[in-house]
Amino acid sequence: MEIKEILPFLIPLIIIEFGLMFYVIRHILTHDRYKRGSRGMWLLIAIIGCEFIGPILYLLLGKEED
């Protein structure tokens, strides 16, 4: 299997992944309150767990309801 065959599937996933990561990082930096943890902890989780897991964990466990 060559990269050209899977590229049409990878490009949308990469776009979604980076979009989600940038949204979460922006949200973390602009809000002061979190359900659990601190700003630094959630930034670390969002950046290190870049492949969907970190941002999704923040949205489920850390984001304070507006």
Secondary structure, 3 states (H helix, E strand, C coil): CCHHHHHHHHHHHHHHHHHHHHHHHHHHHHCCCECCCCHHHHHHHHHHCCCCHHHHHHHHHHECCC
